[in-house]
Amino acid sequence: MIVTEHVIRAIVGTIPSIQLNPSLLAKAKFHWGDEDELNRYIQLKKEDSYPLIWLLPSPDNYEGSLGQEVVKECTFIIATRETRKDLFNDQRYIKSFDLVLQPLTNYLVHGLTVSTITDRTNDAWEIMKFPNYSADSDKNGTIDIWDAIKLTIEVRFKSNIKCLKTINYGN
């Protein structure tokens, strides 16, 4: 059986560190689950939660007579913590989106596309940007304040997880 979360974790592990600010580099953190799991994760990991690539639950659709491949519509929330509520969207785009979220999204799409253990099922994917995604319960259920990108992409997972080759991210 293919465990898609383990495959994604392996790919995220190959993503280069992201420049969070002029003096701080960080590796992306990956985890998955529902809203309760997310809030528990943030409570326990605190500042070490970010930058975060979070996979939302969705079905694994097995293909082949022995289920050698899984096709899955993956929805990721790619987030960074931004506590300054006074920033306008243009400032958030410069500080969070341009610096952290867009590069991280690009790396994730690239890794899922060119790895030896996954590929995209088609050339389309969807991105939704959420500046100032706050802990206001009327907006969402997270316990932290984020700038975030929601990425929806359909991925084919292959049964050869032990064959992950080095991914060139061009840096």
Stockholm file with secondary structure:
# STOCKHOLM 1.0

chainA/1-171         MIVTEHVIRAIVGTIPSIQLNPSLLAKAKFHWGDEDELNRYIQLKKEDSYPLIWLLPSPDNYEGSLGQEVVKECTFIIATRETRKDLFNDQRYIKSFDLVLQPLTNYLVHGLTVSTITDRTNDAWEIMKFPNYSADSDKNGTIDIWDAIKLTIEVRFKSNIKCLKTINYGN
#=GR chainA/1-171 SS CCCHHHHHHHHHTTSCCEEEETTEEECCEEEECCHHHHHHHHHHHGGGGCSEEEECCCCCEEESTTCCEEEEEEEEEEEEECCCTTCCHHHHIIIIIIIIIHHHHHHHHHHHHHSSSEEEEEEEEEEEEEEEECSCTTTCCCSSCEEEEEEEEEEEEESCGGGCCCCCCCC
#=GC SS_cons         CCCHHHHHHHHHTTSCCEEEETTEEECCEEEECCHHHHHHHHHHHGGGGCSEEEECCCCCEEESTTCCEEEEEEEEEEEEECCCTTCCHHHHIIIIIIIIIHHHHHHHHHHHHHSSSEEEEEEEEEEEEEEEECSCTTTCCCSSCEEEEEEEEEEEEESCGGGCCCCCCCC
//
